[in-house]
Amino acid sequence: MQAEDPNHPLSCEEALDLIEPFLDGDLDAGDAERLRGHLAACAACVAELGFAERVQRELRALPQPECPPAVMARVVQEGRGEVVPFRPLRTERLRIAAAAALVTLAIGGGSLFVHLQQVQQQREQVAQATREARLALAYFGKVTRKAGFDIRDEVLEKRLVIPVTRDASQSLSRVPIGVDAAGEARKEL
């Protein structure tokens, strides 16, 4: 590994790139001399050299595991000297499953949103009908009083208000939420 200009002093970045090859003995004499010259003037790079030496020393001190000969023979026999590329297992299946889950979530969320909007619209319609019924009842009471009819509020409540309220309440509580196996709408109470 020969640097561009042998007379040009090394920068710290260039020196750091040369430390590992220097420790391994892979530098030619000119680059090794330039690195020594830089290390003589740079305490930060000397510290990096000391750290790299310590790492190498500790790595060499680690025990070298020995592979049993039977395992080595089997690997050579089974491998037939071919390099088998690494293939992540089930990556494509996971992507398909994730896409399916996302589509299901989007459809389910959209359905729920539409359902909740329908329920809200029905509630608003019932509230509007209730206001209109109260207005009509007030007007009906006013007209009957002027005409001299004696219709009591209890009779109106028993014959008109309670049945209408009960029907509206039942229609709101039985909003279709899906379709059963027979294709008929299911209702939830």
TIVO-2410 file (N, C-alpha, C; in nm, 3 decimals):
# residues 189
REC num residu      c1      c2      c3 atome chaine
REC   1      M   0.085  -0.117   0.000     N      A
REC   1      M   0.000   0.000   0.000    CA      A
REC   1      M   0.089   0.123   0.000     C      A
REC   2      Q   0.102   0.188  -0.106     N      A
REC   2      Q   0.192   0.303  -0.121    CA      A
REC   2      Q   0.108   0.431  -0.124     C      A
REC   3      A   0.140   0.528  -0.039     N      A
REC   3      A   0.069   0.656  -0.036    CA      A
REC   3      A   0.109   0.737  -0.158     C      A
REC   4      E   0.034   0.844  -0.185     N      A
REC   4      E   0.058   0.923  -0.306    CA      A
REC   4      E   0.198   0.983  -0.309     C      A
REC   5      D   0.231   1.063  -0.207     N      A
REC   5      D   0.359   1.135  -0.205    CA      A
REC   5      D   0.439   1.088  -0.083     C      A
REC   6      P   0.550   1.019  -0.102     N      A
REC   6      P   0.626   0.968   0.012    CA      A
REC   6      P   0.685   1.078   0.099     C      A
REC   7      N   0.699   1.200   0.048     N      A
REC   7      N   0.754   1.310   0.128    CA      A
REC   7      N   0.646   1.389   0.201     C      A
REC   8      H   0.523   1.368   0.163     N      A
REC   8      H   0.410   1.440   0.225    CA      A
REC   8      H   0.376   1.375   0.359     C      A
REC   9      P   0.367   1.456   0.468     N      A
REC   9      P   0.333   1.396   0.597    CA      A
REC   9      P   0.189   1.341   0.596     C      A
REC  10      L   0.165   1.236   0.672     N      A
REC  10      L   0.032   1.174   0.679    CA      A
REC  10      L  -0.063   1.257   0.764     C      A
REC  11      S  -0.189   1.259   0.725     N      A
REC  11      S  -0.293   1.317   0.811    CA      A
REC  11      S  -0.335   1.208   0.910     C      A
REC  12      C  -0.408   1.247   1.013     N      A
REC  12      C  -0.454   1.147   1.112    CA      A
REC  12      C  -0.543   1.043   1.045     C      A
REC  13      E  -0.627   1.086   0.954     N      A
REC  13      E  -0.717   0.992   0.885    CA      A
REC  13      E  -0.636   0.889   0.806     C      A
REC  14      E  -0.534   0.934   0.735     N      A
REC  14      E  -0.449   0.842   0.660    CA      A
REC  14      E  -0.372   0.750   0.754     C      A
REC  15      A  -0.326   0.804   0.866     N      A
REC  15      A  -0.250   0.724   0.962    CA      A
REC  15      A  -0.338   0.616   1.024     C      A
REC  16      L  -0.461   0.650   1.058     N      A
REC  16      L  -0.551   0.552   1.117    CA      A
REC  16      L  -0.580   0.438   1.021     C      A
REC  17      D  -0.585   0.468   0.891     N      A
REC  17      D  -0.607   0.363   0.792    CA      A
REC  17      D  -0.488   0.269   0.781     C      A
REC  18      L  -0.370   0.315   0.821     N      A
REC  18      L  -0.248   0.234   0.808    CA      A
REC  18      L  -0.214   0.155   0.935     C      A
REC  19      I  -0.280   0.182   1.047     N      A
REC  19      I  -0.244   0.118   1.175    CA      A
REC  19      I  -0.264  -0.033   1.170     C      A
REC  20      E  -0.378  -0.081   1.124     N      A
REC  20      E  -0.402  -0.226   1.120    CA      A
REC  20      E  -0.302  -0.297   1.028     C      A
REC  21      P  -0.284  -0.249   0.904     N      A
REC  21      P  -0.183  -0.316   0.820    CA      A
REC  21      P  -0.043  -0.311   0.881     C      A
REC  22      F  -0.011  -0.203   0.952     N      A
REC  22      F   0.119  -0.188   1.018    CA      A
REC  22      F   0.137  -0.297   1.123     C      A
REC  23      L   0.035  -0.318   1.205     N      A
REC  23      L   0.043  -0.420   1.310    CA      A
REC  23      L   0.050  -0.561   1.251     C      A
REC  24      D  -0.014  -0.580   1.137     N      A
REC  24      D  -0.013  -0.712   1.073    CA      A
REC  24      D   0.115  -0.736   0.992     C      A
REC  25      G   0.196  -0.631   0.976     N      A
REC  25      G   0.319  -0.644   0.900    CA      A
REC  25      G   0.295  -0.640   0.749     C      A
REC  26      D   0.185  -0.580   0.706     N      A
REC  26      D   0.150  -0.577   0.565    CA      A
REC  26      D   0.190  -0.447   0.494     C      A
REC  27      L   0.251  -0.352   0.565     N      A
REC  27      L   0.290  -0.225   0.502    CA      A
REC  27      L   0.428  -0.237   0.439     C      A
REC  28      D   0.445  -0.169   0.327     N      A
REC  28      D   0.581  -0.165   0.271    CA      A
REC  28      D   0.665  -0.070   0.356     C      A
REC  29      A   0.794  -0.072   0.336     N      A
REC  29      A   0.887   0.002   0.422    CA      A
REC  29      A   0.862   0.153   0.418     C      A
REC  30      G   0.828   0.210   0.302     N      A
REC  30      G   0.806   0.355   0.291    CA      A
REC  30      G   0.684   0.401   0.371     C      A
REC  31      D   0.572   0.326   0.359     N      A
REC  31      D   0.452   0.364   0.434    CA      A
REC  31      D   0.472   0.342   0.584     C      A
REC  32      A   0.543   0.237   0.621     N      A
REC  32      A   0.570   0.211   0.763    CA      A
REC  32      A   0.653   0.324   0.821     C      A
REC  33      E   0.751   0.374   0.746     N      A
REC  33      E   0.836   0.484   0.794    CA      A
REC  33      E   0.755   0.612   0.808     C      A
REC  34      R   0.667   0.641   0.710     N      A
REC  34      R   0.583   0.761   0.717    CA      A
REC  34      R   0.490   0.753   0.839     C      A
REC  35      L   0.435   0.633   0.866     N      A
REC  35      L   0.346   0.615   0.982    CA      A
REC  35      L   0.425   0.637   1.111     C      A
REC  36      R   0.547   0.585   1.118     N      A
REC  36      R   0.630   0.607   1.239    CA      A
REC  36      R   0.656   0.757   1.257     C      A
REC  37      G   0.681   0.829   1.148     N      A
REC  37      G   0.704   0.974   1.156    CA      A
REC  37      G   0.579   1.046   1.208     C      A
REC  38      H   0.462   1.005   1.163     N      A
REC  38      H   0.339   1.067   1.210    CA      A
REC  38      H   0.316   1.035   1.358     C      A
REC  39      L   0.341   0.909   1.395     N      A
REC  39      L   0.320   0.868   1.535    CA      A
REC  39      L   0.415   0.943   1.629     C      A
REC  40      A   0.532   0.981   1.581     N      A
REC  40      A   0.627   1.054   1.665    CA      A
REC  40      A   0.573   1.192   1.701     C      A
REC  41      A   0.481   1.246   1.619     N      A
REC  41      A   0.432   1.382   1.643    CA      A
REC  41      A   0.285   1.386   1.687     C      A
REC  42      C   0.216   1.272   1.690     N      A
REC  42      C   0.070   1.275   1.717    CA      A
REC  42      C   0.034   1.179   1.830     C      A
REC  43      A   0.001   1.235   1.946     N      A
REC  43      A  -0.033   1.154   2.063    CA      A
REC  43      A  -0.166   1.080   2.045     C      A
REC  44      A  -0.263   1.139   1.972     N      A
REC  44      A  -0.393   1.075   1.951    CA      A
REC  44      A  -0.376   0.946   1.869     C      A
REC  45      C  -0.294   0.951   1.767     N      A
REC  45      C  -0.273   0.832   1.683    CA      A
REC  45      C  -0.191   0.727   1.758     C      A
REC  46      V  -0.101   0.771   1.849     N      A
REC  46      V  -0.025   0.676   1.932    CA      A
REC  46      V  -0.123   0.602   2.023     C      A
REC  47      A  -0.221   0.674   2.077     N      A
REC  47      A  -0.322   0.611   2.162    CA      A
REC  47      A  -0.403   0.510   2.081     C      A
REC  48      E  -0.439   0.543   1.957     N      A
REC  48      E  -0.513   0.451   1.871    CA      A
REC  48      E  -0.429   0.327   1.840     C      A
REC  49      L  -0.298   0.347   1.818     N      A
REC  49      L  -0.208   0.234   1.793    CA      A
REC  49      L  -0.203   0.143   1.916     C      A
REC  50      G  -0.195   0.203   2.035     N      A
REC  50      G  -0.193   0.125   2.159    CA      A
REC  50      G  -0.323   0.045   2.175     C      A
REC  51      F  -0.435   0.107   2.143     N      A
REC  51      F  -0.564   0.038   2.153    CA      A
REC  51      F  -0.569  -0.078   2.053     C      A
REC  52      A  -0.526  -0.056   1.930     N      A
REC  52      A  -0.527  -0.160   1.829    CA      A
REC  52      A  -0.434  -0.276   1.868     C      A
REC  53      E  -0.320  -0.244   1.928     N      A
REC  53      E  -0.228  -0.349   1.973    CA      A
REC  53      E  -0.293  -0.433   2.082     C      A
REC  54      R  -0.360  -0.365   2.176     N      A
REC  54      R  -0.427  -0.435   2.286    CA      A
REC  54      R  -0.537  -0.527   2.232     C      A
REC  55      V  -0.616  -0.479   2.137     N      A
REC  55      V  -0.723  -0.560   2.079    CA      A
REC  55      V  -0.664  -0.684   2.011     C      A
REC  56      Q  -0.558  -0.664   1.933     N      A
REC  56      Q  -0.494  -0.778   1.865    CA      A
REC  56      Q  -0.440  -0.879   1.965     C      A
REC  57      R  -0.376  -0.828   2.071     N      A
REC  57      R  -0.318  -0.916   2.172    CA      A
REC  57      R  -0.429  -0.998   2.240     C      A
REC  58      E  -0.539  -0.933   2.275     N      A
REC  58      E  -0.650  -1.003   2.341    CA      A
REC  58      E  -0.716  -1.105   2.248     C      A
REC  59      L  -0.728  -1.069   2.120     N      A
REC  59      L  -0.787  -1.163   2.025    CA      A
REC  59      L  -0.699  -1.286   2.007     C      A
REC  60      R  -0.570  -1.266   2.004     N      A
REC  60      R  -0.478  -1.380   1.989    CA      A
REC  60      R  -0.476  -1.466   2.115     C      A
REC  61      A  -0.508  -1.407   2.231     N      A
REC  61      A  -0.506  -1.482   2.357    CA      A
REC  61      A  -0.631  -1.569   2.373     C      A
REC  62      L  -0.733  -1.544   2.293     N      A
REC  62      L  -0.855  -1.626   2.303    CA      A
REC  62      L  -0.825  -1.768   2.260     C      A
REC  63      P  -0.890  -1.865   2.326     N      A
REC  63      P  -0.867  -2.004   2.286    CA      A
REC  63      P  -0.925  -2.029   2.147     C      A
REC  64      Q  -0.853  -2.109   2.071     N      A
REC  64      Q  -0.897  -2.145   1.936    CA      A
REC  64      Q  -0.978  -2.274   1.947     C      A
REC  65      P  -1.106  -2.265   1.919     N      A
REC  65      P  -1.186  -2.390   1.927    CA      A
REC  65      P  -1.145  -2.486   1.816     C      A
REC  66      E  -1.142  -2.611   1.853     N      A
REC  66      E  -1.104  -2.713   1.756    CA      A
REC  66      E  -1.229  -2.785   1.711     C      A
REC  67      C  -1.239  -2.801   1.584     N      A
REC  67      C  -1.352  -2.870   1.526    CA      A
REC  67      C  -1.320  -3.019   1.523     C      A
REC  68      P  -1.411  -3.103   1.571     N      A
REC  68      P  -1.385  -3.248   1.567    CA      A
REC  68      P  -1.364  -3.294   1.422     C      A
REC  69      P  -1.272  -3.385   1.401     N      A
REC  69      P  -1.244  -3.432   1.265    CA      A
REC  69      P  -1.366  -3.490   1.193     C      A
REC  70      A  -1.454  -3.555   1.267     N      A
REC  70      A  -1.574  -3.613   1.205    CA      A
REC  70      A  -1.663  -3.503   1.146     C      A
REC  71      V  -1.675  -3.391   1.219     N      A
REC  71      V  -1.756  -3.279   1.170    CA      A
REC  71      V  -1.692  -3.218   1.047     C      A
REC  72      M  -1.560  -3.201   1.050     N      A
REC  72      M  -1.490  -3.145   0.935    CA      A
REC  72      M  -1.507  -3.234   0.812     C      A
REC  73      A  -1.496  -3.365   0.830     N      A
REC  73      A  -1.512  -3.457   0.717    CA      A
REC  73      A  -1.653  -3.450   0.661     C      A
REC  74      R  -1.750  -3.441   0.749     N      A
REC  74      R  -1.890  -3.433   0.704    CA      A
REC  74      R  -1.916  -3.303   0.629     C      A
REC  75      V  -1.862  -3.191   0.677     N      A
REC  75      V  -1.879  -3.062   0.610    CA      A
REC  75      V  -1.818  -3.067   0.471     C      A
REC  76      V  -1.698  -3.122   0.461     N      A
REC  76      V  -1.632  -3.131   0.331    CA      A
REC  76      V  -1.712  -3.223   0.238     C      A
REC  77      Q  -1.759  -3.336   0.291     N      A
REC  77      Q  -1.834  -3.430   0.210    CA      A
REC  77      Q  -1.967  -3.371   0.165     C      A
REC  78      E  -2.042  -3.311   0.256     N      A
REC  78      E  -2.173  -3.255   0.224    CA      A
REC  78      E  -2.161  -3.129   0.139     C      A
REC  79      G  -2.061  -3.049   0.167     N      A
REC  79      G  -2.046  -2.922   0.096    CA      A
REC  79      G  -1.993  -2.939  -0.044     C      A
REC  80      R  -1.923  -3.049  -0.069     N      A
REC  80      R  -1.865  -3.076  -0.201    CA      A
REC  80      R  -1.785  -2.957  -0.253     C      A
REC  81      G  -1.732  -2.877  -0.161     N      A
REC  81      G  -1.649  -2.765  -0.201    CA      A
REC  81      G  -1.725  -2.648  -0.260     C      A
REC  82      E  -1.859  -2.653  -0.257     N      A
REC  82      E  -1.939  -2.543  -0.313    CA      A
REC  82      E  -1.967  -2.439  -0.206     C      A
REC  83      V  -1.974  -2.316  -0.249     N      A
REC  83      V  -2.013  -2.209  -0.158    CA      A
REC  83      V  -2.163  -2.191  -0.173     C      A
REC  84      V  -2.233  -2.209  -0.064     N      A
REC  84      V  -2.378  -2.196  -0.067    CA      A
REC  84      V  -2.413  -2.053  -0.025     C      A
REC  85      P  -2.483  -1.981  -0.111     N      A
REC  85      P  -2.517  -1.843  -0.075    CA      A
REC  85      P  -2.618  -1.839   0.039     C      A
REC  86      F  -2.609  -1.735   0.116     N      A
REC  86      F  -2.701  -1.714   0.227    CA      A
REC  86      F  -2.836  -1.670   0.172     C      A
REC  87      R  -2.940  -1.738   0.214     N      A
REC  87      R  -3.076  -1.700   0.175    CA      A
REC  87      R  -3.158  -1.682   0.302     C      A
REC  88      P  -3.208  -1.562   0.324     N      A
REC  88      P  -3.294  -1.544   0.441    CA      A
REC  88      P  -3.418  -1.631   0.429     C      A
REC  89      L  -3.449  -1.702   0.533     N      A
REC  89      L  -3.562  -1.792   0.531    CA      A
REC  89      L  -3.693  -1.717   0.546     C      A
REC  90      R  -3.789  -1.754   0.467     N      A
REC  90      R  -3.926  -1.706   0.477    CA      A
REC  90      R  -3.942  -1.555   0.466     C      A
REC  91      T  -3.846  -1.486   0.409     N      A
REC  91      T  -3.857  -1.341   0.396    CA      A
REC  91      T  -3.974  -1.304   0.308     C      A
REC  92      E  -3.988  -1.375   0.197     N      A
REC  92      E  -4.098  -1.344   0.106    CA      A
REC  92      E  -4.232  -1.376   0.170     C      A
REC  93      R  -4.239  -1.487   0.241     N      A
REC  93      R  -4.364  -1.522   0.310    CA      A
REC  93      R  -4.401  -1.418   0.414     C      A
REC  94      L  -4.301  -1.371   0.487     N      A
REC  94      L  -4.329  -1.269   0.588    CA      A
REC  94      L  -4.378  -1.140   0.526     C      A
REC  95      R  -4.321  -1.103   0.412     N      A
REC  95      R  -4.366  -0.983   0.343    CA      A
REC  95      R  -4.510  -0.997   0.295     C      A
REC  96      I  -4.544  -1.113   0.242     N      A
REC  96      I  -4.681  -1.137   0.196    CA      A
REC  96      I  -4.777  -1.134   0.314     C      A
REC  97      A  -4.738  -1.198   0.424     N      A
REC  97      A  -4.824  -1.199   0.543    CA      A
REC  97      A  -4.843  -1.057   0.597     C      A
REC  98      A  -4.737  -0.979   0.598     N      A
REC  98      A  -4.747  -0.841   0.647    CA      A
REC  98      A  -4.837  -0.759   0.556     C      A
REC  99      A  -4.825  -0.778   0.425     N      A
REC  99      A  -4.911  -0.704   0.332    CA      A
REC  99      A  -5.056  -0.745   0.349     C      A
REC 100      A  -5.082  -0.875   0.368     N      A
REC 100      A  -5.219  -0.922   0.389    CA      A
REC 100      A  -5.276  -0.865   0.518     C      A
REC 101      A  -5.196  -0.862   0.622     N      A
REC 101      A  -5.242  -0.805   0.749    CA      A
REC 101      A  -5.273  -0.657   0.734     C      A
REC 102      L  -5.191  -0.587   0.660     N      A
REC 102      L  -5.214  -0.444   0.638    CA      A
REC 102      L  -5.342  -0.419   0.560     C      A
REC 103      V  -5.365  -0.499   0.456     N      A
REC 103      V  -5.488  -0.485   0.377    CA      A
REC 103      V  -5.610  -0.517   0.463     C      A
REC 104      T  -5.602  -0.624   0.543     N      A
REC 104      T  -5.712  -0.661   0.632    CA      A
REC 104      T  -5.740  -0.550   0.732     C      A
REC 105      L  -5.637  -0.494   0.787     N      A
REC 105      L  -5.654  -0.386   0.883    CA      A
REC 105      L  -5.718  -0.263   0.818     C      A
REC 106      A  -5.674  -0.231   0.697     N      A
REC 106      A  -5.731  -0.116   0.627    CA      A
REC 106      A  -5.878  -0.137   0.595     C      A
REC 107      I  -5.913  -0.256   0.547     N      A
REC 107      I  -6.053  -0.284   0.515    CA      A
REC 107      I  -6.138  -0.286   0.641     C      A
REC 108      G  -6.089  -0.352   0.744     N      A
REC 108      G  -6.164  -0.357   0.871    CA      A
REC 108      G  -6.181  -0.219   0.931     C      A
REC 109      G  -6.077  -0.140   0.929     N      A
REC 109      G  -6.087  -0.004   0.983    CA      A
REC 109      G  -6.182   0.081   0.903     C      A
REC 110      G  -6.178   0.066   0.770     N      A
REC 110      G  -6.271   0.141   0.684    CA      A
REC 110      G  -6.415   0.100   0.709     C      A
REC 111      S  -6.438  -0.030   0.725     N      A
REC 111      S  -6.573  -0.079   0.752    CA      A
REC 111      S  -6.624  -0.026   0.885     C      A
REC 112      L  -6.540  -0.028   0.984     N      A
REC 112      L  -6.579   0.022   1.116    CA      A
REC 112      L  -6.611   0.171   1.109     C      A
REC 113      F  -6.528   0.245   1.035     N      A
REC 113      F  -6.551   0.388   1.020    CA      A
REC 113      F  -6.685   0.416   0.954     C      A
REC 114      V  -6.715   0.344   0.846     N      A
REC 114      V  -6.843   0.361   0.776    CA      A
REC 114      V  -6.958   0.324   0.868     C      A
REC 115      H  -6.943   0.213   0.940     N      A
REC 115      H  -7.049   0.169   1.032    CA      A
REC 115      H  -7.076   0.275   1.139     C      A
REC 116      L  -6.971   0.329   1.197     N      A
REC 116      L  -6.988   0.431   1.301    CA      A
REC 116      L  -7.052   0.558   1.244     C      A
REC 117      Q  -7.019   0.591   1.121     N      A
REC 117      Q  -7.084   0.708   1.059    CA      A
REC 117      Q  -7.232   0.683   1.039     C      A
REC 118      Q  -7.270   0.561   1.000     N      A
REC 118      Q  -7.411   0.530   0.981    CA      A
REC 118      Q  -7.486   0.538   1.114     C      A
REC 119      V  -7.427   0.485   1.220     N      A
REC 119      V  -7.490   0.491   1.352    CA      A
REC 119      V  -7.507   0.637   1.395     C      A
REC 120      Q  -7.404   0.718   1.373     N      A
REC 120      Q  -7.413   0.860   1.409    CA      A
REC 120      Q  -7.524   0.929   1.329     C      A
REC 121      Q  -7.535   0.897   1.201     N      A
REC 121      Q  -7.640   0.957   1.119    CA      A
REC 121      Q  -7.777   0.915   1.169     C      A
REC 122      Q  -7.792   0.788   1.207     N      A
REC 122      Q  -7.921   0.743   1.259    CA      A
REC 122      Q  -7.955   0.814   1.389     C      A
REC 123      R  -7.858   0.832   1.474     N      A
REC 123      R  -7.884   0.903   1.600    CA      A
REC 123      R  -7.925   1.048   1.574     C      A
REC 124      E  -7.858   1.110   1.479     N      A
REC 124      E  -7.895   1.247   1.443    CA      A
REC 124      E  -8.036   1.253   1.386     C      A
REC 125      Q  -8.073   1.153   1.306     N      A
REC 125      Q  -8.207   1.148   1.249    CA      A
REC 125      Q  -8.312   1.130   1.358     C      A
REC 126      V  -8.285   1.044   1.456     N      A
REC 126      V  -8.379   1.023   1.566    CA      A
REC 126      V  -8.392   1.151   1.648     C      A
REC 127      A  -8.279   1.218   1.673     N      A
REC 127      A  -8.286   1.344   1.749    CA      A
REC 127      A  -8.368   1.448   1.673     C      A
REC 128      Q  -8.350   1.456   1.541     N      A
REC 128      Q  -8.428   1.551   1.460    CA      A
REC 128      Q  -8.576   1.513   1.463     C      A
REC 129      A  -8.607   1.384   1.449     N      A
REC 129      A  -8.746   1.339   1.453    CA      A
REC 129      A  -8.808   1.368   1.589     C      A
REC 130      T  -8.732   1.353   1.695     N      A
REC 130      T  -8.782   1.383   1.830    CA      A
REC 130      T  -8.816   1.531   1.842     C      A
REC 131      R  -8.727   1.616   1.793     N      A
REC 131      R  -8.755   1.760   1.798    CA      A
REC 131      R  -8.880   1.795   1.718     C      A
REC 132      E  -8.893   1.735   1.600     N      A
REC 132      E  -9.010   1.761   1.517    CA      A
REC 132      E  -9.138   1.709   1.583     C      A
REC 133      A  -9.130   1.590   1.646     N      A
REC 133      A  -9.247   1.534   1.714    CA      A
REC 133      A  -9.288   1.623   1.830     C      A
REC 134      R  -9.192   1.674   1.905     N      A
REC 134      R  -9.226   1.764   2.017    CA      A
REC 134      R  -9.293   1.890   1.965     C      A
REC 135      L  -9.240   1.942   1.856     N      A
REC 135      L  -9.301   2.062   1.797    CA      A
REC 135      L  -9.442   2.032   1.750     C      A
REC 136      A  -9.460   1.917   1.685     N      A
REC 136      A  -9.593   1.879   1.637    CA      A
REC 136      A  -9.688   1.858   1.753     C      A
REC 137      L  -9.640   1.793   1.861     N      A
REC 137      L  -9.726   1.773   1.977    CA      A
REC 137      L  -9.765   1.906   2.042     C      A
REC 138      A  -9.669   1.995   2.049     N      A
REC 138      A  -9.701   2.127   2.107    CA      A
REC 138      A  -9.805   2.198   2.021     C      A
REC 139      Y  -9.787   2.191   1.891     N      A
REC 139      Y  -9.883   2.255   1.801    CA      A
REC 139      Y -10.018   2.185   1.811     C      A
REC 140      F -10.019   2.050   1.817     N      A
REC 140      F -10.142   1.973   1.829    CA      A
REC 140      F -10.216   2.009   1.957     C      A
REC 141      G -10.140   2.022   2.067     N      A
REC 141      G -10.202   2.060   2.194    CA      A
REC 141      G -10.262   2.198   2.187     C      A
REC 142      K -10.195   2.290   2.123     N      A
REC 142      K -10.244   2.427   2.110    CA      A
REC 142      K -10.373   2.429   2.026     C      A
REC 143      V -10.373   2.354   1.916     N      A
REC 143      V -10.491   2.350   1.828    CA      A
REC 143      V -10.609   2.287   1.900     C      A
REC 144      T -10.587   2.178   1.971     N      A
REC 144      T -10.698   2.111   2.039    CA      A
REC 144      T -10.753   2.196   2.152     C      A
REC 145      R -10.669   2.271   2.219     N      A
REC 145      R -10.719   2.359   2.325    CA      A
REC 145      R -10.807   2.469   2.266     C      A
REC 146      K -10.764   2.525   2.152     N      A
REC 146      K -10.843   2.631   2.088    CA      A
REC 146      K -10.976   2.575   2.037     C      A
REC 147      A -10.973   2.449   1.995     N      A
REC 147      A -11.095   2.390   1.942    CA      A
REC 147      A -11.185   2.340   2.052     C      A
REC 148      G -11.138   2.339   2.172     N      A
REC 148      G -11.218   2.297   2.285    CA      A
REC 148      G -11.212   2.149   2.312     C      A
REC 149      F -11.123   2.079   2.248     N      A
REC 149      F -11.108   1.937   2.278    CA      A
REC 149      F -11.029   1.923   2.406     C      A
REC 150      D -11.066   1.825   2.483     N      A
REC 150      D -10.996   1.801   2.610    CA      A
REC 150      D -10.914   1.673   2.598     C      A
REC 151      I -10.797   1.682   2.535     N      A
REC 151      I -10.709   1.567   2.523    CA      A
REC 151      I -10.600   1.586   2.627     C      A
REC 152      R -10.592   1.493   2.714     N      A
REC 152      R -10.498   1.506   2.824    CA      A
REC 152      R -10.358   1.463   2.779     C      A
REC 153      D -10.260   1.522   2.846     N      A
REC 153      D -10.120   1.491   2.812    CA      A
REC 153      D -10.086   1.344   2.837     C      A
REC 154      E -10.152   1.284   2.940     N      A
REC 154      E -10.125   1.143   2.968    CA      A
REC 154      E -10.169   1.054   2.852     C      A
REC 155      V -10.279   1.088   2.790     N      A
REC 155      V -10.329   1.010   2.677    CA      A
REC 155      V -10.233   1.021   2.559     C      A
REC 156      L -10.187   1.143   2.529     N      A
REC 156      L -10.092   1.162   2.420    CA      A
REC 156      L  -9.962   1.086   2.449     C      A
REC 157      E  -9.917   1.094   2.572     N      A
REC 157      E  -9.792   1.026   2.606    CA      A
REC 157      E  -9.808   0.876   2.593     C      A
REC 158      K  -9.920   0.821   2.641     N      A
REC 158      K  -9.943   0.677   2.639    CA      A
REC 158      K  -9.965   0.625   2.497     C      A
REC 159      R -10.038   0.699   2.415     N      A
REC 159      R -10.076   0.650   2.283    CA      A
REC 159      R  -9.976   0.689   2.172     C      A
REC 160      L  -9.899   0.795   2.191     N      A
REC 160      L  -9.814   0.844   2.083    CA      A
REC 160      L  -9.666   0.849   2.120     C      A
REC 161      V  -9.632   0.916   2.228     N      A
REC 161      V  -9.492   0.941   2.261    CA      A
REC 161      V  -9.418   0.813   2.298     C      A
REC 162      I  -9.473   0.733   2.389     N      A
REC 162      I  -9.404   0.612   2.434    CA      A
REC 162      I  -9.385   0.512   2.320     C      A
REC 163      P  -9.487   0.482   2.238     N      A
REC 163      P  -9.463   0.387   2.127    CA      A
REC 163      P  -9.359   0.437   2.027     C      A
REC 164      V  -9.361   0.565   1.994     N      A
REC 164      V  -9.264   0.619   1.898    CA      A
REC 164      V  -9.123   0.611   1.957     C      A
REC 165      T  -9.109   0.646   2.083     N      A
REC 165      T  -8.979   0.640   2.149    CA      A
REC 165      T  -8.928   0.497   2.153     C      A
REC 166      R  -9.014   0.401   2.186     N      A
REC 166      R  -8.975   0.260   2.193    CA      A
REC 166      R  -8.929   0.212   2.055     C      A
REC 167      D  -9.003   0.245   1.949     N      A
REC 167      D  -8.966   0.203   1.814    CA      A
REC 167      D  -8.831   0.262   1.772     C      A
REC 168      A  -8.811   0.389   1.802     N      A
REC 168      A  -8.684   0.454   1.766    CA      A
REC 168      A  -8.568   0.391   1.842     C      A
REC 169      S  -8.589   0.361   1.969     N      A
REC 169      S  -8.484   0.300   2.050    CA      A
REC 169      S  -8.449   0.161   1.997     C      A
REC 170      Q  -8.550   0.082   1.961     N      A
REC 170      Q  -8.524  -0.052   1.908    CA      A
REC 170      Q  -8.453  -0.046   1.773     C      A
REC 171      S  -8.490   0.050   1.689     N      A
REC 171      S  -8.425   0.059   1.558    CA      A
REC 171      S  -8.279   0.099   1.572     C      A
REC 172      L  -8.247   0.180   1.673     N      A
REC 172      L  -8.107   0.216   1.695    CA      A
REC 172      L  -8.026   0.102   1.753     C      A
REC 173      S  -8.087   0.020   1.838     N      A
REC 173      S  -8.012  -0.087   1.902    CA      A
REC 173      S  -7.991  -0.207   1.811     C      A
REC 174      R  -8.060  -0.213   1.699     N      A
REC 174      R  -8.046  -0.326   1.606    CA      A
REC 174      R  -7.986  -0.281   1.474     C      A
REC 175      V  -7.869  -0.223   1.484     N      A
REC 175      V  -7.799  -0.179   1.363    CA      A
REC 175      V  -7.723  -0.298   1.307     C      A
REC 176      P  -7.740  -0.332   1.177     N      A
REC 176      P  -7.667  -0.446   1.119    CA      A
REC 176      P  -7.517  -0.423   1.128     C      A
REC 177      I  -7.446  -0.530   1.172     N      A
REC 177      I  -7.301  -0.515   1.182    CA      A
REC 177      I  -7.226  -0.613   1.094     C      A
REC 178      G  -7.295  -0.699   1.021     N      A
REC 178      G  -7.224  -0.792   0.935    CA      A
REC 178      G  -7.320  -0.884   0.866     C      A
REC 179      V  -7.267  -0.989   0.805     N      A
REC 179      V  -7.347  -1.087   0.734    CA      A
REC 179      V  -7.307  -1.223   0.785     C      A
REC 180      D  -7.409  -1.307   0.817     N      A
REC 180      D  -7.378  -1.440   0.867    CA      A
REC 180      D  -7.350  -1.536   0.751     C      A
REC 181      A  -7.330  -1.663   0.783     N      A
REC 181      A  -7.293  -1.761   0.681    CA      A
REC 181      A  -7.404  -1.780   0.577     C      A
REC 182      A  -7.531  -1.759   0.616     N      A
REC 182      A  -7.642  -1.776   0.523    CA      A
REC 182      A  -7.660  -1.654   0.433     C      A
REC 183      G  -7.581  -1.551   0.454     N      A
REC 183      G  -7.591  -1.431   0.372    CA      A
REC 183      G  -7.691  -1.330   0.424     C      A
REC 184      E  -7.745  -1.357   0.544     N      A
REC 184      E  -7.842  -1.264   0.602    CA      A
REC 184      E  -7.771  -1.170   0.699     C      A
REC 185      A  -7.829  -1.051   0.710     N      A
REC 185      A  -7.767  -0.951   0.797    CA      A
REC 185      A  -7.780  -0.994   0.942     C      A
REC 186      R  -7.669  -0.986   1.016     N      A
REC 186      R  -7.672  -1.010   1.160    CA      A
REC 186      R  -7.703  -0.879   1.229     C      A
REC 187      K  -7.769  -0.886   1.342     N      A
REC 187      K  -7.800  -0.765   1.416    CA      A
REC 187      K  -7.748  -0.782   1.557     C      A
REC 188      E  -7.704  -0.671   1.612     N      A
REC 188      E  -7.652  -0.674   1.747    CA      A
REC 188      E  -7.743  -0.592   1.835     C      A
REC 189      L  -7.782  -0.650   1.947     N      A
REC 189      L  -7.870  -0.578   2.039    CA      A
REC 189      L  -7.790  -0.494   2.133     C      A
***
